[in-house]
Amino acid sequence: MTSRNWLALLCLVAGVPLAAWGFASGSLLAGFAGLALVLVFWFLVWQWIAGASRPMGAEGKIRPAANAAWSMKDEPVKQGDTHK
């Protein structure tokens, strides 16, 4: 796990009890601090989800095919060349 993952987990583990205790005991400052930690957790999770959809490095780039299908439109279909 990366340091951002640990930070997100720490924000969740510390934020939920702090917010619950703060709002239950009437200490709004502690409650809002815990709520802020939970929101930081959601922000980090959202960044992780958005980053997971992006390709990484050169292997994620889309390369054109060596023989594009449009150039093969006049070629007959190869018989017996099936992949199972």
Residue pairs with C-beta under 8 A, 6 or more apart in sequence:
4 44
4 47
4 48
5 48
7 44
8 40
8 41
8 44
8 45
8 48
9 41
11 37
11 38
11 40
11 41
11 44
12 37
12 38
12 41
14 34
14 37
15 34
15 35
15 36
15 37
15 38
15 40
15 41
16 34
16 38
17 34
18 30
18 31
18 33
18 34
18 37
19 30
19 31
19 32
19 33
19 34
19 35
19 37
19 38
20 34
21 27
21 30
21 31
21 34
22 28
22 29
22 30
22 31
22 32
22 33
22 34
23 31
23 34
54 60
55 61
